[in-house]
Amino acid sequence: MTKLEFDIPKDLEFIEKVPHINWPSIIRKILKAKLDEIANIKKIVGKSKLSEEDVESFTNIINEDLSENYR
């Protein structure tokens, strides 16, 4: 099993005051969900026949349409 260590930012240090929570279990579940999401995205993107230029073109069109709708 891989071991992962990280520092808790100051704004989250309150977790030390909630000792009855199984933080490692919660963090494992969150990490697994995020990694599953990334794997699903990679699977979808891997099947795509679009080139990077196609994606950039579609992105520009969508951004232009959105900016026109929210002016």
C-alpha positions, 0 to 999 in steps of 0.5 A: 500500500502506498503511503501519502502524507500531507500538511493540513493548511491552517484554515483546516486545523480545526479537524484536530478538535474533532477526534472522533471522526475517522479522517483517514477513512474519509480522505480515502473515500474522497481520494477514491471518488476523485481518482474514479472521476479522473479515470472516467474522464480519461476513458471518455477522452481516450475514445474521442476522435477530436483533435486538440484544434477541434476541441479548442475551436469548440471551446472558443465557440462555446465561450463566445456564445456564453459571453453573449448570453451573459452581457 
